[in-house]
Amino acid sequence: MTSLTLYHRPACHLCEQMLASIYGTYGDEIQVALVNVDTDPKLKARFGNRIPVLTAGDQVICEVTLDVPALDAYFHRLAGMG
C-alpha cells in the first residue's frame, strides 16, 4: 500500500475535494496521512495558502487539485517503470 501525505486545513473545501478525488480514483490502494498545517507554525509558514498539497516523502506531487497524471507518474517511478 502506498502512503502519501496531504497537507490541509480543516473545513477547506479544496482539501476535502482532493481527498475525495484521491479515494474516488484509487480507492483503498492508497493510504493518505492528513497533516493540518495550522497546528505547526513552520508548516503554516511553508505552505501559507498553498493548500492542499499532496506529497510523497519530500516530493510534492500536486497542489490545490488532484493531478492524476502526476500521481500516476509517481506510482510508475515507484514501481520502477519510469
SVG drawing of the C-alpha trace seen along z (x, -y; Angstrom):
<svg xmlns="http://www.w3.org/2000/svg" viewBox="-16 -32 29 34">
<polyline fill="none" stroke="black" stroke-width="0.4" points="0.0,0.0 1.3,-3.4 1.4,-6.1 1.0,-9.8 0.7,-13.0 -2.0,-15.6 -1.2,-18.9 -4.5,-20.6 -6.6,-22.9 -9.9,-21.9 -13.1,-22.9 -11.1,-23.6 -13.3,-22.6 -10.4,-22.2 -8.7,-19.9 -11.9,-17.8 -12.3,-17.7 -8.7,-16.5 -9.1,-13.8 -12.4,-12.6 -10.8,-12.6 -7.8,-10.5 -10.1,-7.9 -12.5,-8.1 -9.7,-7.4 -7.5,-5.0 -9.8,-3.5 -8.1,-1.6 -4.8,-1.2 -3.5,-4.4 -3.2,-5.5 -3.3,-9.2 -1.9,-10.8 -3.6,-14.1 -1.5,-16.9 -3.2,-20.1 -0.7,-22.9 -2.3,-25.2 -1.1,-23.1 2.6,-23.8 4.0,-27.3 6.7,-26.0 4.2,-24.2 1.9,-27.2 4.7,-29.4 5.9,-26.8 2.6,-26.3 0.7,-29.5 -2.4,-29.5 -0.9,-26.8 -3.1,-24.0 -4.0,-21.3 -0.5,-19.9 -0.1,-16.2 3.4,-14.8 5.3,-11.5 8.1,-12.0 9.7,-15.3 8.4,-15.2 5.4,-17.5 3.1,-15.6 0.4,-18.3 -1.2,-21.3 -4.8,-22.7 -6.3,-20.0 -5.5,-16.3 -3.2,-15.9 -3.9,-12.3 -1.1,-12.1 1.5,-13.4 0.3,-10.9 0.3,-8.1 3.8,-9.1 4.9,-8.9 3.5,-5.4 5.2,-4.3 8.6,-5.6 7.9,-3.9 7.3,-0.6 10.5,-1.1 8.6,-1.6 9.5,-5.1"/>
</svg>
